[in-house]
């Protein structure tokens, strides 16, 4: 069910003019800015890290806004009531939506690497060429589970899109997608440690530059599973509250 649902929503997202425009232009812009920032900082040897970091930023943006709009989109399409009436947990129905946003976000990673290679001549010399795609896939799966928690929380808010806008840049900054966490103020350490994005980004960066990939990926998936459980419980609570108060359209 999850596989079929994810495939369905990937097809749907691939036919959205808005999603296509965002996927085409945002990763390229982010990759260009990252490359010039690293060059200006006198670190041309870290251009591959810049391209990978920009790709992770694109994946995170796709998951964040896709999760934030998961419930709202179903409401606009008139399918939210069907989801709540189906003999399945609503979290199980919405999980493929958030996974689909992560899958479509892989384009951001491919686009930034291709853009960096073709335009700036960045050599794609991954330290762990086999572990790199595994780390990216694990990171995307983890972000998809994290996205369910975000989607569940956004149900309780009237202005979820505004919150998504506010979370985009702070999360990718604190998670060390482009800037190392060690370069940030000390108080950001505990915040970064509980985010699956931090460990997912670390695993991908370690696979690209060299380092222990599997411990970071395991922590990413463990935190993501905890987020999945929390999102499942929160979605169940929201569903029951909407049924009791007969406010599904405003849930």
FIMI-970691 format. One record per residue: x, y, z of N, C-alpha, C in turn. Coordinates in Angstrom, 1 decimal. Example, Ala and Ser with C-alpha at 12.3 -4.5 7.8 and 13.67 -1.06 7.14 Angstrom:
       nu       nv       nw      cau      cav      caw       cu       cv       cw
     13.2     -5.7      7.8     12.3     -4.5      7.8     13.2     -3.3      7.8
     12.8     -2.2      7.1     13.7     -1.1      7.1     12.9      0.0      7.9
END
This chain:
       nu       nv       nw      cau      cav      caw       cu       cv       cw
      0.8     -1.2      0.0      0.0      0.0      0.0      0.9      1.3      0.0
      1.9      1.2      0.8      2.8      2.4      0.9      3.5      2.6     -0.5
      4.0      1.5     -1.1      4.7      1.6     -2.4      3.7      2.2     -3.5
      2.5      1.6     -3.5      1.6      2.1     -4.5      1.2      3.5     -4.3
      1.0      3.9     -3.0      0.6      5.3     -2.7      1.7      6.2     -3.0
      3.0      5.8     -2.7      4.1      6.7     -3.0      4.2      6.9     -4.5
      4.1      5.8     -5.3      4.1      6.0     -6.8      3.1      6.9     -7.3
      1.8      6.7     -6.8      0.7      7.6     -7.2      1.0      9.1     -7.0
      1.5      9.4     -5.8      1.8     10.8     -5.4      3.0     11.3     -6.1
      4.0     10.5     -6.4      5.1     10.9     -7.3      4.6     11.3     -8.6
      3.7     10.5     -9.2      3.2     10.9    -10.5      2.4     12.2    -10.4
      1.6     12.4     -9.4      0.9     13.6     -9.2      1.8     14.8     -9.0
      2.8     14.7     -8.2      3.7     15.8     -8.0      4.5     16.1     -9.3
      4.7     15.1    -10.2      5.5     15.4    -11.4      4.6     16.1    -12.4
      3.3     16.2    -12.2      2.4     16.9    -13.1      2.0     18.2    -12.6
      2.5     18.6    -11.5      2.2     19.9    -10.9      3.1     21.0    -11.5
      2.6     22.1    -12.1      3.4     23.1    -12.7      4.3     23.8    -11.6
      3.7     24.0    -10.4      4.4     24.6     -9.3      5.6     23.7     -8.9
      5.4     22.4     -8.7      6.4     21.5     -8.2      7.5     21.4     -9.3
      7.1     21.4    -10.6      8.1     21.3    -11.7      9.0     22.6    -11.7
      8.4     23.7    -11.6      9.1     25.0    -11.6     10.1     25.1    -10.4
      9.6     24.7     -9.2     10.5     24.7     -8.1     11.7     23.7     -8.3
     11.3     22.5     -8.8     12.4     21.5     -8.9     13.4     21.8    -10.0
     13.0     22.6    -11.0     13.9     23.0    -12.1     14.9     24.1    -11.7
     14.4     25.1    -11.0     15.2     26.3    -10.8     15.8     26.4     -9.4
     15.2     26.0     -8.3     15.7     26.2     -7.0     17.0     25.5     -6.8
     17.1     24.2     -7.1     18.4     23.5     -6.9     19.6     24.1     -7.7
     19.3     24.5     -8.9     20.4     25.1     -9.7     20.9     26.4     -9.1
     19.9     27.2     -8.6     20.3     28.5     -8.0     21.1     28.2     -6.7
     20.6     27.3     -5.9     21.3     27.0     -4.6     22.7     26.4     -4.9
     22.8     25.6     -5.9     24.2     25.0     -6.2     25.1     26.1     -6.7
     24.6     27.1     -7.5     25.5     28.2     -8.0     25.9     29.0     -6.8
     25.0     29.4     -5.9     25.4     30.2     -4.8     26.4     29.5     -3.9
     26.2     28.2     -3.7     27.1     27.4     -2.8     28.5     27.4     -3.4
     28.6     27.1     -4.7     29.9     27.0     -5.4     30.6     28.4     -5.3
     30.0     29.5     -5.5     30.6     30.8     -5.5     31.0     31.1     -4.0
     30.2     30.7     -3.1     30.5     31.0     -1.7     31.8     30.3     -1.3
     31.9     29.0     -1.6     33.1     28.2     -1.3     34.3     28.7     -2.0
     34.1     29.1     -3.3     35.3     29.7     -4.0     35.8     31.0     -3.4
     34.8     31.9     -3.0     35.2     33.1     -2.4     35.8     32.9     -1.0
     35.5     31.9     -0.4     36.1     31.6      0.9     37.4     30.9      0.8
     37.9     30.8     -0.4     39.3     30.1     -0.5     39.3     28.7     -0.3
     38.2     28.0     -0.5     38.1     26.5     -0.3     37.6     25.8     -1.6
     38.4     26.0     -2.7     37.9     25.3     -3.9     38.0     23.8     -3.8
     38.7     23.2     -2.9     38.8     21.8     -2.7     37.5     21.2     -2.1
     36.6     22.0     -1.7     35.4     21.6     -1.0     34.2     21.8     -1.9
     34.4     21.9     -3.2     33.3     22.2     -4.1     32.3     21.1     -4.2
     32.8     19.8     -4.1     31.9     18.7     -4.1     31.0     18.7     -2.9
     31.6     19.1     -1.8     30.8     19.2     -0.6     29.7     20.3     -0.7
     30.1     21.4     -1.4     29.1     22.4     -1.7     27.9     21.9     -2.5
     28.3     21.1     -3.6     27.2     20.6     -4.5     26.3     19.6     -3.7
     26.9     18.8     -2.9     26.1     17.8     -2.2     25.2     18.5     -1.1
     25.8     19.5     -0.5     25.0     20.3      0.5     23.9     21.0     -0.1
     24.1     21.6     -1.3     23.0     22.3     -2.0     21.9     21.3     -2.4
     22.3     20.1     -2.8     21.3     19.0     -3.1     20.5     18.6     -1.9
     21.1     18.5     -0.8     20.4     18.2      0.5     19.4     19.3      0.8
     19.8     20.5      0.6     18.9     21.7      0.8     17.7     21.5      0.0
     17.9     21.2     -1.3     16.7     21.0     -2.2     15.8     19.9     -1.7
     16.4     18.8     -1.3     15.6     17.6     -0.8     14.8     18.1      0.5
     15.4     18.8      1.4     14.7     19.2      2.6     13.6     20.2      2.2
     13.8     21.1      1.3     12.8     22.1      1.0     11.6     21.3      0.4
     11.8     20.3     -0.5     10.7     19.6     -1.1      9.9     18.8      0.0
     10.6     18.2      0.9      9.9     17.4      2.0      9.1     18.4      2.9
      9.7     19.5      3.2      9.1     20.4      4.2      7.8     21.0      3.6
      7.9     21.5      2.4      6.7     22.1      1.8      5.7     21.1      1.4
      6.1     19.9      0.9      5.2     18.8      0.6      4.5     18.3      1.8
      5.2     18.2      2.9      4.6     17.7      4.2      3.6     18.8      4.7
      4.0     20.0      4.6      3.2     21.1      5.1      1.9     21.2      4.3
      1.9     20.9      3.1      0.7     21.0      2.2      0.0     19.7      2.0
      0.4     18.6      2.7     -0.1     17.3      2.5     -1.6     17.3      2.8
     -2.0     17.7      4.0     -3.4     17.8      4.4     -4.2     18.8      3.6
     -3.6     20.0      3.4     -4.3     21.0      2.7     -4.6     20.6      1.3
     -3.7     20.0      0.6     -3.9     19.5     -0.7     -5.0     18.5     -0.8
     -5.1     17.6      0.1     -6.2     16.6      0.1     -7.5     17.3      0.4
     -7.5     18.3      1.2     -8.7     19.1      1.4     -9.2     19.8      0.2
     -8.3     20.4     -0.6     -8.6     21.1     -1.8     -9.1     20.2     -2.9
     -8.5     19.0     -2.9     -8.9     18.0     -3.9    -10.2     17.2     -3.6
    -10.7     17.5     -2.4    -11.9     16.8     -1.9    -11.8     15.3     -1.5
    -10.5     15.0     -1.2    -10.3     13.6     -0.8    -10.0     13.4      0.6
    -10.0     14.5      1.4     -9.6     14.4      2.8    -10.7     13.5      3.6
    -12.0     13.7      3.3    -13.0     13.0      3.9    -12.9     11.5      3.6
    -12.5     11.2      2.4    -12.3      9.8      2.0    -11.2      9.1      2.7
    -10.1      9.9      3.0     -9.0      9.4      3.7     -9.4      9.0      5.1
    -10.2      9.9      5.7    -10.6      9.7      7.1    -11.6      8.6      7.3
    -12.4      8.4      6.2    -13.4      7.3      6.3    -12.9      5.9      5.9
    -11.7      5.9      5.3    -11.1      4.6      4.8    -10.8      3.7      6.0
    -10.9      2.4      5.8    -10.6      1.5      6.9     -9.1      1.3      7.1
     -8.4      2.4      7.1     -6.9      2.4      7.3     -6.6      3.6      8.2
     -5.6      3.5      9.0     -5.1      4.7      9.8     -4.8      5.8      8.8
     -5.2      7.0      9.1     -4.9      8.2      8.3     -3.4      8.4      8.1
     -2.6      8.0      9.2     -1.2      8.2      9.1     -0.6      7.2      8.0
     -1.2      6.0      7.9     -0.7      5.1      6.9     -1.1      5.6      5.4
     -2.1      6.4      5.3     -2.5      6.9      4.0     -1.6      8.1      3.7
     -1.3      8.9      4.7     -0.5     10.1      4.4      1.0      9.9      4.4
      1.5      8.7      4.9      2.9      8.4      4.8      3.4      8.3      3.4
      2.7      7.7      2.5      3.2      7.7      1.1      3.3      9.1      0.5
      2.4     10.1      1.0      2.5     11.4      0.5      3.9     12.0      0.8
      4.2     11.9      2.1      5.5     12.5      2.6      6.7     11.7      2.0
      6.6     10.4      1.8      7.7      9.7      1.1      7.8     10.2     -0.3
      6.7     10.4     -1.0      6.8     10.9     -2.4      7.5     12.2     -2.5
      7.3     13.1     -1.5      8.0     14.4     -1.6      9.5     14.2     -1.5
      9.9     13.2     -0.7     11.3     13.0     -0.6     11.9     12.3     -1.8
     11.1     11.5     -2.5     11.5     10.8     -3.7     11.7     11.8     -4.8
     10.7     12.7     -4.9     10.8     13.8     -5.9     12.0     14.7     -5.6
     12.3     14.8     -4.4     13.4     15.7     -4.0     14.8     15.2     -4.4
     14.9     13.9     -4.8     16.1     13.3     -5.3     16.6     14.1     -6.6
     15.6     14.6     -7.3     16.0     15.4     -8.5     16.9     16.6     -8.1
     16.6     17.2     -6.9     17.5     18.3     -6.5     18.9     17.8     -6.3
     19.1     16.6     -5.7     20.5     16.1     -5.6     21.1     15.9     -7.0
     20.4     15.2     -7.8     20.9     14.9     -9.2     21.2     16.2    -10.0
     20.3     17.2     -9.8     20.5     18.4    -10.6     21.7     19.2    -10.1
     21.9     19.3     -8.8     23.0     20.1     -8.3     24.4     19.4     -8.7
     24.4     18.1     -8.6     25.7     17.4     -9.0     25.9     17.5    -10.5
     24.9     17.4    -11.3     25.1     17.5    -12.7     25.4     19.0    -13.1
     24.8     19.9    -12.5     25.1     21.4    -12.7     26.5     21.7    -12.3
     26.9     21.2    -11.2     28.3     21.5    -10.7     29.3     20.8    -11.6
     29.0     19.6    -12.1     30.0     18.9    -13.0     30.1     19.6    -14.4
     28.9     19.9    -15.0     28.9     20.4    -16.3     29.4     21.9    -16.4
     29.0     22.7    -15.5     29.3     24.1    -15.5     30.5     24.5    -14.8
     30.8     23.9    -13.7     32.0     24.3    -12.9     33.1     23.2    -12.9
     32.9     22.1    -13.6     33.9     21.1    -13.7     34.2     20.4    -12.3
     33.3     20.3    -11.4     33.5     19.7    -10.1     33.7     18.2    -10.3
     34.8     17.6    -10.0     35.0     16.2    -10.1     34.1     15.4     -9.1
     33.3     14.5     -9.6     32.4     13.7     -8.7     33.2     12.5     -8.2
     34.2     12.8     -7.4     35.1     11.7     -6.9     34.6     11.4     -5.4
     33.6     10.6     -5.3     33.1     10.2     -4.0     34.0      9.3     -3.3
     34.2      9.5     -2.0     35.1      8.7     -1.3     34.5      7.3     -1.1
     33.2      7.2     -1.0     32.5      5.9     -0.9     31.4      5.9     -2.0
     31.8      5.5     -3.2     30.8      5.6     -4.3     29.7      4.6     -4.2
     29.9      3.5     -3.5     28.8      2.6     -3.2     27.9      3.0     -2.1
     28.5      3.6     -1.1     27.7      4.0      0.1     27.0      5.3     -0.1
     27.4      6.1     -1.1     26.8      7.4     -1.3     25.3      7.2     -1.7
     24.9      6.5     -2.8     23.5      6.3     -3.1     22.7      5.7     -2.0
     23.3      4.8     -1.2     22.6      4.2     -0.1     22.4      5.2      1.0
     23.3      6.1      1.3     23.1      7.2      2.2     22.1      8.1      1.8
     22.1      8.5      0.5     21.0      9.4      0.0     19.6      8.7      0.1
     19.5      7.5     -0.2     18.2      6.8     -0.1     17.8      6.7      1.3
     18.7      6.4      2.2     18.4      6.3      3.7     18.0      7.7      4.2
     18.7      8.7      3.8     18.3     10.1      4.2     16.9     10.5      3.7
     16.6     10.1      2.5     15.3     10.5      1.9     14.2      9.7      2.7
     14.4      8.4      3.0     13.5      7.6      3.7     13.3      8.2      5.1
     14.3      8.6      5.7     14.2      9.3      7.1     13.5     10.6      7.0
     13.8     11.4      6.0     13.0     12.6      5.9     11.6     12.4      5.6
     11.2     11.4      4.9      9.8     11.0      4.6      9.1     10.7      5.9
      9.7     10.0      6.8      9.1      9.6      8.1      9.0     10.9      8.9
     10.1     11.7      8.9     10.0     13.0      9.6      8.9     13.9      9.1
      8.7     13.8      7.8      7.7     14.6      7.1      6.3     14.2      7.6
      6.0     13.0      8.0      4.7     12.6      8.6      4.5     13.4      9.9
      5.5     13.5     10.7      5.3     14.2     12.0      5.0     15.7     11.7
      5.7     16.3     10.7      5.5     17.6     10.3      4.0     17.8      9.8
      3.6     16.9      8.9      2.3     16.9      8.4      1.2     16.8      9.5
      1.5     16.0     10.4      0.5     15.8     11.5      0.5     17.1     12.4
      1.6     17.7     12.6      1.6     18.9     13.4      1.0     20.1     12.7
      1.2     20.1     11.4      0.7     21.2     10.6     -0.9     21.2     10.5
     -1.5     20.0     10.8     -2.9     19.9     10.8     -3.5     20.9     11.8
     -2.8     21.0     12.9     -3.3     21.8     14.0     -3.2     23.3     13.8
     -2.5     23.7     12.8     -2.2     25.1     12.5     -3.0     25.6     11.3
     -3.5     26.8     11.4     -4.2     27.4     10.3     -3.3     28.0      9.2
     -2.0     28.3      9.6     -1.1     28.9      8.7      0.2     28.0      8.6
      0.0     26.8      8.1      1.1     25.8      8.0      2.1     26.3      7.0
      1.7     26.9      5.9      2.6     27.4      4.9      3.6     28.4      5.5
      3.1     29.3      6.3      3.9     30.3      7.0      5.0     29.7      7.9
      4.6     28.6      8.6      5.5     27.9      9.5      6.6     27.2      8.6
      6.1     26.6      7.5      7.1     25.9      6.6      8.1     26.9      6.1
      7.7     28.1      5.7      8.7     29.1      5.2      9.7     29.4      6.3
      9.2     29.5      7.6     10.1     29.9      8.7     11.1     28.8      9.0
     10.7     27.5      8.8     11.5     26.4      9.2     12.6     26.1      8.1
     12.4     26.5      6.9     13.3     26.0      5.8     14.7     26.3      6.1
     15.1     27.5      6.1     16.5     27.9      6.2     17.1     27.6      7.6
     16.4     27.8      8.7     17.1     27.5     10.0     17.4     26.0     10.1
     16.5     25.1      9.6     16.8     23.7      9.8     18.0     23.2      8.9
     18.0     23.7      7.7     19.2     23.2      6.9     20.5     23.9      7.4
     20.4     25.0      8.0     21.6     25.6      8.6     22.1     24.9      9.8
     21.1     24.6     10.7     21.5     23.9     12.0     21.9     22.5     11.7
     21.3     21.9     10.6     21.6     20.5     10.3     23.0     20.3      9.7
     23.6     21.4      9.3     25.0     21.2      8.7     24.9     20.7      7.3
     23.9     21.1      6.6     23.8     20.6      5.2     24.9     21.3      4.3
     25.1     22.6      4.6     26.1     23.3      3.8     27.2     23.8      4.7
     26.9     24.3      5.9     27.9     24.8      6.8     28.1     23.7      7.9
     29.3     23.4      8.3     29.5     22.4      9.3     28.9     22.8     10.7
     28.3     21.9     11.4     27.7     22.2     12.7     28.7     22.7     13.6
     30.0     22.3     13.5     31.0     22.8     14.4     31.3     24.3     14.3
     30.9     24.9     13.1     31.1     26.3     12.9     30.0     27.2     13.5
     29.0     26.5     14.0     27.8     27.3     14.5     28.0     27.5     16.0
     27.2     28.4     16.6     27.3     28.6     18.1     27.0     27.3     18.8
     27.5     27.2     20.1     27.4     26.0     20.8     26.0     25.6     21.2
     25.1     26.6     21.3     23.8     26.2     21.7     23.0     25.5     20.6
     23.5     25.5     19.4     22.8     24.8     18.3     23.1     23.3     18.4
     24.1     22.9     19.1     24.5     21.5     19.2     23.4     20.6     19.6
     22.8     20.8     20.8     21.6     20.0     21.2     20.5     20.0     20.3
     20.2     21.1     19.6     19.1     21.2     18.7     19.4     20.3     17.5
     20.6     20.4     17.0     21.0     19.6     15.8     21.0     18.1     16.1
     21.3     17.7     17.4     21.5     16.3     17.7     20.2     15.6     17.6
     19.0     16.3     17.8     17.7     15.6     17.8     17.0     15.6     16.5
     17.7     16.2     15.5     17.0     16.3     14.2     17.5     15.2     13.3
     16.7     14.5     12.6     17.1     13.4     11.7     17.8     14.0     10.5
     17.5     15.3     10.1     18.2     16.0      9.0     19.7     16.1      9.3
     20.1     16.3     10.5     21.5     16.5     10.9     22.3     15.2     10.6
     21.7     14.1     11.0     22.4     12.8     10.8     22.3     12.3      9.4
     21.2     12.6      8.7     21.1     12.2      7.3     22.1     13.0      6.5
     22.2     14.3      6.7     23.2     15.1      6.0     24.6     14.7      6.3
     24.9     14.3      7.6     26.2     13.9      7.9     26.6     12.6      7.2
     25.6     11.7      7.1     25.9     10.4      6.4     26.2     10.6      4.9
     25.5     11.5      4.3     25.7     11.8      2.9     27.0     12.5      2.7
     27.4     13.5      3.6     28.6     14.2      3.4     29.8     13.2      3.7
     29.7     12.3      4.7     30.7     11.3      4.9     30.9     10.4      3.8
     29.9     10.0      3.1     30.0      9.2      1.9     30.7      9.9      0.8
     30.5     11.2      0.7     31.1     12.0     -0.4     32.6     12.3     -0.1
     32.9     12.7      1.2     34.2     13.2      1.5     35.1     12.1      2.2
     34.5     11.1      2.7     35.2     10.1      3.5     35.0     10.1      4.9
     34.6      9.0      5.5     34.3      9.0      6.9     33.3      7.9      7.2
     33.0      7.7      8.5     32.0      6.6      8.9     30.6      6.9      8.5
     30.1      6.3      7.5     28.8      6.6      6.9     27.7      5.9      7.8
     27.9      4.6      8.1     26.8      3.8      8.7     26.3      4.3     10.0
     27.2      4.7     11.0     26.7      5.1     12.3     25.8      6.3     12.1
     26.1      7.3     11.3     25.3      8.5     11.2     24.0      8.1     10.5
     24.0      7.2      9.5     22.8      6.8      8.8     21.9      6.0      9.8
     22.4      5.2     10.7     21.6      4.4     11.6     21.0      5.4     12.6
     21.7      6.4     13.1     21.0      7.4     14.0     19.9      8.1     13.3
     20.2      8.5     12.0     19.1      9.2     11.2     17.8      8.4     11.2
     18.0      7.1     10.8     16.8      6.3     10.7     16.1      6.0     12.1
     16.9      5.9     13.1     16.4      5.7     14.5     15.5      6.9     14.9
     16.1      8.1     14.7     15.3      9.3     15.1     14.1      9.4     14.2
     14.2      9.1     12.9     13.1      9.2     12.0     12.0      8.2     12.4
     12.3      7.0     12.8     11.3      6.1     13.3     10.6      6.6     14.5
     11.3      7.3     15.4     10.7      7.9     16.6      9.7      9.0     16.1
     10.1      9.8     15.1      9.3     10.8     14.5      8.0     10.2     13.9
      8.2      9.0     13.2      7.1      8.3     12.6      6.1      7.9     13.6
      6.6      7.3     14.8      5.7      6.9     15.8      4.9      8.1     16.4
      5.7      9.2     16.6      5.0     10.4     17.2      4.0     11.0     16.2
      4.3     11.0     14.9      3.4     11.5     13.9      2.2     10.6     13.8
      2.4      9.3     13.9      1.3      8.4     13.9      0.3      8.7     15.0
      0.8      8.8     16.2      0.0      9.1     17.4     -0.7     10.4     17.3
      0.0     11.4     16.8     -0.6     12.8     16.7     -1.7     12.8     15.6
     -1.5     12.1     14.5     -2.5     12.0     13.5     -3.7     11.3     14.0
     -3.6     10.2     14.7     -4.7      9.5     15.3     -5.5     10.4     16.2
     -4.8     11.2     17.0     -5.5     12.1     17.9     -6.2     13.2     17.2
     -5.7     13.7     16.1     -6.3     14.8     15.3     -7.6     14.2     14.7
     -7.5     13.0     14.2     -8.6     12.3     13.5     -9.8     12.1     14.5
     -9.4     11.7     15.7    -10.5     11.4     16.7    -11.1     12.8     17.1
    -10.3     13.8     17.3    -10.8     15.1     17.7    -11.8     15.6     16.6
    -11.4     15.5     15.3    -12.2     16.0     14.2    -13.5     15.2     14.2
    -13.5     13.9     14.5    -14.7     13.1     14.4    -15.7     13.6     15.5
    -15.1     13.8     16.7    -16.0     14.1     17.9    -16.6     15.5     17.7
    -15.8     16.5     17.2    -16.3     17.8     17.1    -16.9     18.1     15.8
    -16.9     17.2     14.8    -17.4     17.4     13.5    -16.8     18.6     12.8
    -15.5     18.7     12.9    -14.8     19.8     12.3    -13.7     19.3     11.4
    -14.0     18.3     10.6    -12.9     17.7      9.7    -12.4     18.8      8.8
    -13.2     19.6      8.2    -12.8     20.6      7.3    -11.9     21.6      7.9
    -12.0     21.8      9.2    -11.1     22.7     10.0    -10.1     22.1     10.9
    -10.0     20.8     10.7     -9.1     20.0     11.6     -7.6     20.3     11.4
END
